[in-house]
C-alpha cells in the first residue's frame, strides 16, 4: 500500500475518533436547547453534587471578610489545579481569574463573590463557622461553589466551547468594591459579556428571578460632623447646639426624596447614624450623623450626593454651626445601579427556560439593595439573576445577612448548570464579536 493511502486511512481514522468532539462545534438550535438539562443532570449526579456540597461546607466553616479571603482563594486554586484549569493569581489581593476554552475570542465571564460578613453564626450544625464573629450569611460560600461546579461542567464538556470562559473569583463584595479592583487587575480584558447570580431564600427552589434593566439600586454612604459650641444644658444661650442643628438637617434631608425627586423615580435616603453627647445636662461641641442614599440611575445618585452636602452645610449654617461632609472612600466606593442588558435577558430566558421550564423563570421586582456586580456592567453588557433557594419548611426562612441564615444546598446543581449553560450558549451565538478593550489579551491565553 502506498504512503499516501496509509496517510489517508490514518486521517480518516483520526477524524472518526474525534467525530463526537468536532460534530458538537456546530450545534443546531434543538441541540443547544438540550444542553441546559444535560448540564443539570450532570451536576445532580451524586459524585458532582457531593463534591460541591463538600466544598461549600469547607468554605462555610472558614468564613473570611473582604480582602482577607486567603484560605478561600487557596481552596479555589487547589480545585482549579485538580481540574487542570489555568488561572491568574493574585488579582485584587485575594481574587483570581480562571481560564477555560480555546484562548481565543469570543470571551465571556462568570463571576462569584468570596467574602463573608462580620456576624456571629447562630445556626447550630456540624459545619458551623469556626471563626468567631464571621459568617457566610449571604451565601457567598455557595456562589464560589457554584462557579467551581460550572468549571467542572465546562471542563467535562470542553468540546462545546467555541471561545473562552473567564472564571472571576472576586473578593470584597460586601461594601469593599472588590469588583472595581478586579477590573483594575484586568478581569475584563477582551471580555464581551459577564454573568452573575445571587441566591434568594424567598424564591422557591427550581425558580429563577430575572428582569431586564435595573435590578438593584446604586448606593452611596455619607457622614457629617456638625460642630457648634458646647455648654451647660441649663444655659443654652451660651452654647451653639449641634444636636438641634443635626435634627433640622435630618428633617430637611427627608424632603430631598419627598419634594425634589420624581415620584416615579425610586430613591431612598436614610440617616441611620446619630452620635453626640454623653451627659443629660451638657450640650456637646459636635454631633456626627451618617447614612445611605440609593437610586436606580447614576443621574439620580449623583444628584442626591450633591444635594445631601448642600442641605447639611446649609442647614447647619442656619443654626450657626459648621458642617463637614464626607462620602464614600476608595476602600468603600459608591456602587452604581445593577442594570441588566436587554439582549442578555433574552438569552437568559431561553437558557433558563430550557432548563427549568417556562414556570421556573419568573419576573423579579427591583430591590434597593446594592450589588457591586454593577461595576462590570458599567463597562460591558452584564446579566445578574436571582437563584431560588427557599427551603420548603413550614417556618419562615431566615433572610440574607441574618445570623440564622442557612443555604439550601439543593440549589447548588441548578446554579452551576445555569452558569455553564449561559456561557456555552453565549459563545455559540456570538462568534463575530470583537474585543472590547485596546487589544490586550490575558497573558495566560
N, C-alpha and C positions, 0 to 999 in steps of 0.2 A: 504494500500500500504506500502511495506517495506521501511525502511530508505534508503537502498542502491538504490532503484528505484527512490525515491524522489531526492536523490543526483545526480543521473544520469540525470534526467529530468532538474534539476537546471543547471547542467553543459552544457547540450545541449542548454538550453535557453540562457545562458550567451554567449556561442560561437555564437549563431545566432545573438544576438545583436551586437557582436563585429566583425562579419564577414567582414564588409567593411574595418575595420582597419587592421585585420590580413591578409586579402586577398591581400592587397596592398603591403605587405612586400616583396613579391617575384614577381616582375613585369616582363612581357615579354618585349622584345625589342620594340614591337609595342606600348605597354602601356607607356614605358619610352619616346618614341618619341612623345606621345601626351601631356606629362607634360608641356613642354615649352609654347605651345599655350594656354593650360588651365590656366597656371600661368599668362600669359599675359592678358587673358580675365578677370581674377580676378583683376589684377592690374588696368585695364581700367575701372572697374565698378566705377560709379560716387562716391560712398562712399569712396572707396580706393583712387581714383585719387584726389578728393577734399581734402582728408586728407593729402596726400603727398604735394600737392600744398601749403596748409596752413603751413605745417612745413617748406618747403623750403623758403617761404616768411618771416616767422618769423626769420629764421636764417639769411636771406639776410639783413633784417633791422638792425641786430645787429652783424656786422662782427667783428671778433676778430683775432688779429695777433697770430703768433706761440707761444705756451706755455701760451697764455692768453685766451684760449677758455673756460672760466669758465661758462658763460651763455649757450654757445652751449652744453657743456658737461652736464649741468643741464637739459636742454631741452631733450637731448637724454635719460638721466636716467629716466626722468618723463614718456617718451613714452615707455621705456622698462618696467617700473613698471606697466603701464596700460595693457601691453600685457602679464604680468606675466613672463617676461624673467629675469633670474638671471644674475648678472654681477659683475665684479671686478672693483673697482674704489678707488683711482686713480691709473693710470698706466702712467708713463712718465709725471706726473704732472696733466694734464687735460684729458688724454686719458682714455679709459675704454674698457673692454672686455665683450661681452655678450655671453651667452651660450644657445643653443637650441639643443634638442635631447636627446639621451639616456644617455649621460655622459660617454659613452664607445667608444673605437676605432671602426672604424677609425675616426680621427679628421681632419676636413678641415676648412679653414678660408676664410673670405671675409673681405676686408679692404676698409675703406673710410677715406680720409683726411678731417680735420675740419677747417684749418686756412684760413684767408683772406689775402689780400695784402694791402700794405700801399699806396693806391691810393684814390683820391677823385672821387667819382662816379659822372658821368656827364649825366647819364640817368635819365630823369625826369619822374617818375611814382609814383604810390601810395605807393609802398613799397621800395622806395629808402633808401640807407644806412642812419641810424641816427647817425652814429659815424663818425665825420669829419676825413678825411684823411685815412679812411679804407673802403675797398670794397671787396666783393666776386667777383673779376674779373677773376677768374679761374674756377668758378663753383663748388667749394668745398661744398658750401651750398647744391647743388643738389646731390653731391656724398653722403653726410651724409643722405639726404632724401631718396635716392635710397637704401641705406643699411638698413635704418629703414623700407622701403617698402618691401625689401626682408625678413626682420624679420617677418613682419606681414603675408606675404605669407606662410612662413615656419611654423609659429605657427598655422595658419589655416589648414595646410596640414601636421601636425607633424607626421601623420601615415606613411608618405612616407620616413621619415628619418631613415636610417639604420646606425646610428652612431651619431656624434656630430658636430655641426657647431659652430665655434667661430666667433663672430662679432667683428672686430677690428676697433675701432673708434680712429684714430690717430691724434695727434697734429703735427704742425710744419713741414709740407712737404716742404714749400717754403724756402728752404735753411737751416732750422734748424735741419734736420736729425731726425725728430721725429720717423721714423721707427726704427732707431738704438736704441733709448731709449725704444721704445715699446718692442723690442726684449729683451733688458736687463731686462725689467719688466716681462718677462715670456710669452709674447703673442704667442710664437711659441712652447711652451711646448707640446710635443707629436703631434703637427700638422704635417701632411704629405704633404699638398699642400695648396696653397693660391691663391686667385683670386682677381683682382682689375681692375678698369676701369678709364678712363678719358674721359670727353666729348670733342668733336671736332666740332666746329661751321662750319667747311668747309666740313664736311662729312654729306651727306643727312640724314634726319630723316628716321628711319627704316633701316639704314645700320650700320654695324659694321666693323671696320678696324682691321685686325689681321695679325700676322705673327709669325712663329717660329724663335728662335734665337734672335739676337739683335733687339730691338725695339727703345730704347732711349739710348743716349750716357751716359757714365760716365763723371763726371765733377769735376774739382778742381778749386781753385782760388789761386792766388798768389799776393803778394805785396812786393815791393822792395824799400828800401831807399838808394839812391845813393848819397854819401857825397863827396864833394870836398872842395873848399875854395872860399868863397865869395870875391867879389871885384868890382871895378868900371868897367862898360862895355867898357869904353874908353881905359882902360889899361889891356886887358885880360891876358897879360903875367904875371901879378902879382897875378892872380887867378887860380884856378883849376875848370874848368867849368863842373858842374854836368849835365847841360842841354845837352851839346854836348855828354857827356858820355851816358846819357839816350837815346838820339837819336840813337846812334850807337847800343846800347843794343836792341832797338826795331827792327831795321833793321835785326840784327843778329837773333833775336828770330823768325822772319818770315821764316828763312831758315831751321828751325827745321822741318817744315812741307814740304816745297818745295824741300829740298835736303837730308833730313835724314830719311824720312818715305817712306814706300811702297805706291806708287800712288793708289793702290787698297785698302789700309787701311785708311779709312776716319778719319782725325784728324782735329781739329780746335784749333788754338792758337790766341787769340785776346787780345791785350793791349787796354784797354778801360778807363784807368785812367792815367792822367799825370798832376801832381801838382808841381809847383815850381816857385819861383819868384813872385814879386809883383810890380816891377818897370821896366820901359823900359831901364834904364841906370845902373842897378845893376845886377851883376852875383850872384845868390843865393848860400848859403852854401850847400844846398841839394835839391834833387828832389825826389818825390815819384811817382812810376808808379805801375800799377796793372792790372790784367786782369783774364781771364779764359782760361782753356785748357780742351779739350774734346776728347774722343775716345770711340770706341765700344768694347774695350777689356781692362782688367786691366793691361795686359803686356804693351800695348801702353801708357796707362795713367801713369803708374809708370815711364816709360822711359821718357816721356815728363817732368814729375816733376823733375827728376834728371837733365835732360839737361837744363831746364829753369834756375835752380840755377847755374849750371856751366857756362852758357853763360852770365848771368847777372854779376856774380862775375868776370869772366874773362875779359869781355869787359869793365867793369868799371875800372879794373886794367890797361888796355891798356891806358886809358885816365887819369891815375894817381888818380883815385877815389876809394873809398871803397864802398862796397855794402853789405847790409844785406837783405836777402830774407826770407819771412815768407809765409807759406802756410795755408791750412785750419786749423781751430781751433776745439776744442772739441765741441763747440756750433754750429759750421758750418762746418761739416766734408765733406771730399771728397766723392762724390756719385759714387758708382760702376755703370757699364752699366746695363741697364734693359734688361735681356736676358730671353726670353720665353722658357719654357720647351717644347720639341717636342711632347711628348705624351699628355700633356695637350692641346697643339694646336689641336691635332686630336679630343680630347673630345670637345673642344670649337666649332670646326667646325660642329660637329654633333648636339650639342645643339642649337647653333645659327641658323644652317640650318633648324632644326625642327621648330624653332620659326619664323624666318624671311624669309625662303626660300633661295635657293641657291644664288639668285641675291642679297640678303641682306647681304651676307658675302663677303667682298672684301679684297684683299691684301692691305697691308699698308707699305709704304716706311719708313725705319728707319729715325729718326729725331735726330738732335744734341741737342735738349732739354734734360734735365735730370729729373729723377723721383726717389724719394727715396724708392719706392716700391722695388727697386733693392737690398736693404739690406736684405729683406726677401728672395729673390731669391738666395742670396749667401749661404743660409743655407738649404733651401728646394726647391723642384720644385714649381715654381710660374708662373702665367699667367696673363698678363696685356693686355687689349684690349681697343680700341677706340670706343666710342659710338657717332654715328652721331646725331647732334643736329641742323643742319642747318635749319634756318627759310627761307622758300622759297619766301621771299620778293624780290622785284626787286633789291634793293640796296645790296651792298657787306656787308656781316655780319661783325661785329666787332670781332677782333681776341681776343684770350686769353690774359690776362694782359693789356687789353685796358680799359680805364675809361668808354668806351661806350659799353662794353661787356654786352650782355643780353642773359640769358639762355632760351632755348626753353623748356618750361615745358611739352610739349607733349612727350618728351623723358623719363620722369620720370617712367612711367609704364614699358617701354622697359628695362631700366637699372635694375629696381628692379626685374623683372621677369627673366632676364638673370642671375643675381646673384643667385637667388633661384634655378633656373633650373640647373645651373652648379654644385652647391654643392650636390643637390639631385642625379644627375647622377653620380657624382664622388663617393659618398658614396655607391651607388649600384654597381659600377664597381670595388671597391677597398675594398672588405671585408676581404682580407687576409693580409692587411697592419699591420705593427708593429710600435710602437712609434719610433720617430726619435731622441729622446734625451736619457738621462740616466735613464729614467723610472719614473721621477716625473710627476705627473698628476696635472692639475689645481685643486686648493683647492675646487672650487665650484662644481666640477663634481662628 
